[in-house]
Amino acid sequence: MSVQDYLDRHQLSRKIEEAVNAAVRAKSSDPALFIAGHMRRATSAVITRVRARQILDGHGAPAVEVELHTNKAVHRASAAGAGAPEGAAAGAARDAERRKNLARAVADAVRVINDKVSEALVGMDPQQQTQIDQAIIDLDKSRHKVELGANAMLAVSIAACKAGAAEKEVPFYKHIADLVGKSSSMLPVPAITVINGGKHAGNVLPVQELMILPVGAKSFEEAMQMGSETYHNLKLHAEHARAKVMLPGLEPVLPMLPNMAWVAVLVITGAPAITVDGTTHSRTQEGVLSLPLALAAGRGTKGGKKYDLEFKSAKKSGQNFKTGDDMIEILIIPSFSVLEYPLVSIEQPFDKDDWELSKKLTTLELCQVMGDDLLMSDPERIKRAVNEYTCNALVLKASIGSSICFLKNIHANQIGTVTEAIEVVKQAKDAHWGVMVSHRSGDTEDSFIADLAVGASAGQIKAGAPCRGECLTKYNQLLRIEDELGSDSVYAGENWRTASTS
């Protein structure tokens, strides 16, 4: 084939002439670079290959990483495998067995992506997120995504979404905002974990997490300053109080605090005052800092009827098996009437199937009541919760798929694609709920949930403590986004519950 035949076959003469004319009109100082960029944009991106591999998550457990190739670039996303051992509470034998099972599941997911998923997506336009996600879903007809595994599906979906943003030449969060149908974005209030209990820690605290919400900050940057200062000062105060608490990512210190009330007081007294606009504020008095709790109470159930608040203790007194009504009357309500701090949110206060008790607490209108395992990001369960007023906020765990092949868990979270995540956010917003985009313990360093929280204007994000790499990647991405937006950036602040409905 001659040079002229090649030029004619690919219509290169016309395309090159158009690129040169564009460079002349733009008065480009670097015409070669301009022409190359023009030619690149003139060619539509298509998916050419999808490749997966096994990596390690924040706990050193197997996870899935995906590279989605287009004819222009390579886009990477990762998703941790659910069921990974969590915290010091996991027994060594069980820990080892779960890691073996997880490794097999991740290996299966890698094979599925490299074979079935890649073949199904080759040739598709990465800007067509809905069609890509539907093609992925069509490969797994099971309701709970146990055939492919939601973690495998989500990693591919996120990578495709990144490719779509690149093709549009817009930031990732802006592309997500377009998919949601929003013309503006909002920086979320971070729910920063400062004390771990439950299955995440080696202490005996039954409450899984205690977090802080810097609602009084003027910007996300200031919010992270507040959260980081509080977190790093807390250890000193814990040592002074001779309290054995577990700070995320750190070792426990000294003997056990008597109860969660003392833990909450420790956080408040351990939080140094912060200077805002030249004035030193008391966080609680000025409404600068608020506390959410992640009870994850289902972890301590006994026979599905009572909650064992000593489920982590080797020597049980037998006095701490509480009914759900006891939990409300003894543990939750006193937190509002006795302690002088604003408890503003409770995550998953009861067992995942205890609809009536969750409804009872929600109707008291004490605070935000978030559904995690109760909802499982399942549209049908969310619809029921809206109709019955079982909770008033959604915990969206779209950072990883929680249904993994070996678990065959009928209660697995349903999110397996970006499209499904967006749809449940819309469903929650239509119900005027709060939305908290959340990581998982042992997440990967992928920062997708940061862009999702901004693009969907969720108002709240839970990414852990400001100390571990997989957590800091989310917070740092949010700091970059705020800096990029400049004077156009809006921090949810005191509108953290209503941001997603505006």
ChimeraX attribute file (.defattr): number of C-alpha atoms within 10 A of each C-alpha:
attribute: neighborCount
match mode: 1-to-1
recipient: residues
	/A:1	5
	/A:2	7
	/A:3	8
	/A:4	10
	/A:5	10
	/A:6	12
	/A:7	14
	/A:8	12
	/A:9	10
	/A:10	10
	/A:11	11
	/A:12	14
	/A:13	14
	/A:14	12
	/A:15	16
	/A:16	16
	/A:17	12
	/A:18	16
	/A:19	21
	/A:20	19
	/A:21	13
	/A:22	16
	/A:23	19
	/A:24	14
	/A:25	9
	/A:26	11
	/A:27	11
	/A:28	13
	/A:29	10
	/A:30	9
	/A:31	16
	/A:32	13
	/A:33	12
	/A:34	19
	/A:35	22
	/A:36	14
	/A:37	12
	/A:38	18
	/A:39	16
	/A:40	13
	/A:41	14
	/A:42	12
	/A:43	11
	/A:44	13
	/A:45	23
	/A:46	21
	/A:47	21
	/A:48	19
	/A:49	19
	/A:50	26
	/A:51	19
	/A:52	26
	/A:53	18
	/A:54	19
	/A:55	17
	/A:56	19
	/A:57	23
	/A:58	18
	/A:59	17
	/A:60	14
	/A:61	25
	/A:62	26
	/A:63	31
	/A:64	28
	/A:65	27
	/A:66	29
	/A:67	19
	/A:68	29
	/A:69	22
	/A:70	23
	/A:71	14
	/A:72	17
	/A:73	14
	/A:74	18
	/A:75	20
	/A:76	20
	/A:77	24
	/A:78	31
	/A:79	33
	/A:80	34
	/A:81	30
	/A:82	28
	/A:83	17
	/A:84	25
	/A:85	24
	/A:86	16
	/A:87	20
	/A:88	14
	/A:89	17
	/A:90	16
	/A:91	11
	/A:92	11
	/A:93	8
	/A:94	11
	/A:95	17
	/A:96	14
	/A:97	12
	/A:98	18
	/A:99	17
	/A:100	14
	/A:101	17
	/A:102	25
	/A:103	19
	/A:104	15
	/A:105	24
	/A:106	30
	/A:107	17
	/A:108	18
	/A:109	27
	/A:110	22
	/A:111	17
	/A:112	20
	/A:113	24
	/A:114	16
	/A:115	14
	/A:116	14
	/A:117	23
	/A:118	21
	/A:119	13
	/A:120	17
	/A:121	23
	/A:122	16
	/A:123	15
	/A:124	18
	/A:125	20
	/A:126	27
	/A:127	22
	/A:128	13
	/A:129	23
	/A:130	17
	/A:131	15
	/A:132	23
	/A:133	23
	/A:134	14
	/A:135	15
	/A:136	25
	/A:137	19
	/A:138	11
	/A:139	16
	/A:140	16
	/A:141	12
	/A:142	12
	/A:143	10
	/A:144	23
	/A:145	28
	/A:146	21
	/A:147	19
	/A:148	28
	/A:149	28
	/A:150	30
	/A:151	32
	/A:152	37
	/A:153	28
	/A:154	30
	/A:155	31
	/A:156	34
	/A:157	26
	/A:158	28
	/A:159	24
	/A:160	33
	/A:161	30
	/A:162	25
	/A:163	28
	/A:164	23
	/A:165	19
	/A:166	19
	/A:167	20
	/A:168	15
	/A:169	12
	/A:170	13
	/A:171	16
	/A:172	23
	/A:173	24
	/A:174	22
	/A:175	23
	/A:176	27
	/A:177	22
	/A:178	15
	/A:179	20
	/A:180	19
	/A:181	13
	/A:182	15
	/A:183	9
	/A:184	15
	/A:185	25
	/A:186	23
	/A:187	30
	/A:188	33
	/A:189	30
	/A:190	30
	/A:191	28
	/A:192	29
	/A:193	24
	/A:194	25
	/A:195	28
	/A:196	27
	/A:197	25
	/A:198	25
	/A:199	24
	/A:200	21
	/A:201	26
	/A:202	19
	/A:203	22
	/A:204	22
	/A:205	28
	/A:206	25
	/A:207	23
	/A:208	19
	/A:209	26
	/A:210	23
	/A:211	25
	/A:212	25
	/A:213	29
	/A:214	28
	/A:215	25
	/A:216	21
	/A:217	22
	/A:218	17
	/A:219	21
	/A:220	26
	/A:221	18
	/A:222	16
	/A:223	25
	/A:224	23
	/A:225	16
	/A:226	25
	/A:227	24
	/A:228	18
	/A:229	17
	/A:230	22
	/A:231	26
	/A:232	17
	/A:233	15
	/A:234	23
	/A:235	25
	/A:236	13
	/A:237	16
	/A:238	25
	/A:239	15
	/A:240	11
	/A:241	16
	/A:242	14
	/A:243	20
	/A:244	22
	/A:245	28
	/A:246	25
	/A:247	24
	/A:248	22
	/A:249	16
	/A:250	11
	/A:251	13
	/A:252	21
	/A:253	19
	/A:254	15
	/A:255	14
	/A:256	18
	/A:257	19
	/A:258	11
	/A:259	13
	/A:260	16
	/A:261	14
	/A:262	14
	/A:263	19
	/A:264	21
	/A:265	14
	/A:266	18
	/A:267	23
	/A:268	22
	/A:269	16
	/A:270	19
	/A:271	23
	/A:272	19
	/A:273	18
	/A:274	18
	/A:275	11
	/A:276	12
	/A:277	8
	/A:278	7
	/A:279	9
	/A:280	12
	/A:281	16
	/A:282	16
	/A:283	21
	/A:284	18
	/A:285	11
	/A:286	10
	/A:287	16
	/A:288	22
	/A:289	23
	/A:290	20
	/A:291	23
	/A:292	22
	/A:293	24
	/A:294	21
	/A:295	20
	/A:296	22
	/A:297	23
	/A:298	20
	/A:299	20
	/A:300	24
	/A:301	19
	/A:302	15
	/A:303	8
	/A:304	12
	/A:305	13
	/A:306	21
	/A:307	24
	/A:308	23
	/A:309	24
	/A:310	18
	/A:311	20
	/A:312	20
	/A:313	13
	/A:314	8
	/A:315	8
	/A:316	13
	/A:317	9
	/A:318	9
	/A:319	9
	/A:320	13
	/A:321	20
	/A:322	19
	/A:323	17
	/A:324	23
	/A:325	14
	/A:326	13
	/A:327	20
	/A:328	19
	/A:329	13
	/A:330	12
	/A:331	15
	/A:332	17
	/A:333	14
	/A:334	12
	/A:335	18
	/A:336	15
	/A:337	9
	/A:338	9
	/A:339	13
	/A:340	13
	/A:341	19
	/A:342	17
	/A:343	21
	/A:344	17
	/A:345	20
	/A:346	23
	/A:347	23
	/A:348	24
	/A:349	26
	/A:350	27
	/A:351	22
	/A:352	19
	/A:353	13
	/A:354	16
	/A:355	17
	/A:356	14
	/A:357	19
	/A:358	25
	/A:359	17
	/A:360	16
	/A:361	26
	/A:362	20
	/A:363	15
	/A:364	9
	/A:365	10
	/A:366	15
	/A:367	17
	/A:368	21
	/A:369	28
	/A:370	28
	/A:371	28
	/A:372	23
	/A:373	20
	/A:374	27
	/A:375	27
	/A:376	22
	/A:377	25
	/A:378	19
	/A:379	18
	/A:380	12
	/A:381	14
	/A:382	25
	/A:383	16
	/A:384	13
	/A:385	20
	/A:386	19
	/A:387	11
	/A:388	12
	/A:389	18
	/A:390	25
	/A:391	28
	/A:392	24
	/A:393	28
	/A:394	30
	/A:395	27
	/A:396	28
	/A:397	22
	/A:398	28
	/A:399	30
	/A:400	31
	/A:401	26
	/A:402	31
	/A:403	28
	/A:404	27
	/A:405	24
	/A:406	19
	/A:407	17
	/A:408	14
	/A:409	14
	/A:410	12
	/A:411	15
	/A:412	21
	/A:413	24
	/A:414	23
	/A:415	30
	/A:416	30
	/A:417	28
	/A:418	26
	/A:419	23
	/A:420	20
	/A:421	24
	/A:422	22
	/A:423	16
	/A:424	21
	/A:425	28
	/A:426	19
	/A:427	17
	/A:428	24
	/A:429	21
	/A:430	13
	/A:431	16
	/A:432	18
	/A:433	24
	/A:434	26
	/A:435	32
	/A:436	28
	/A:437	28
	/A:438	24
	/A:439	25
	/A:440	20
	/A:441	20
	/A:442	24
	/A:443	28
	/A:444	29
	/A:445	20
	/A:446	23
	/A:447	23
	/A:448	25
	/A:449	25
	/A:450	28
	/A:451	23
	/A:452	25
	/A:453	29
	/A:454	29
	/A:455	27
	/A:456	31
	/A:457	30
	/A:458	31
	/A:459	28
	/A:460	29
	/A:461	28
	/A:462	27
	/A:463	26
	/A:464	28
	/A:465	25
	/A:466	25
	/A:467	15
	/A:468	15
	/A:469	14
	/A:470	24
	/A:471	25
	/A:472	17
	/A:473	19
	/A:474	24
	/A:475	26
	/A:476	16
	/A:477	17
	/A:478	25
	/A:479	18
	/A:480	13
	/A:481	20
	/A:482	21
	/A:483	14
	/A:484	12
	/A:485	12
	/A:486	10
	/A:487	8
	/A:488	11
	/A:489	17
	/A:490	19
	/A:491	24
	/A:492	28
	/A:493	25
	/A:494	18
	/A:495	16
	/A:496	25
	/A:497	24
	/A:498	18
	/A:499	25
	/A:500	26
	/A:501	18
	/A:502	11
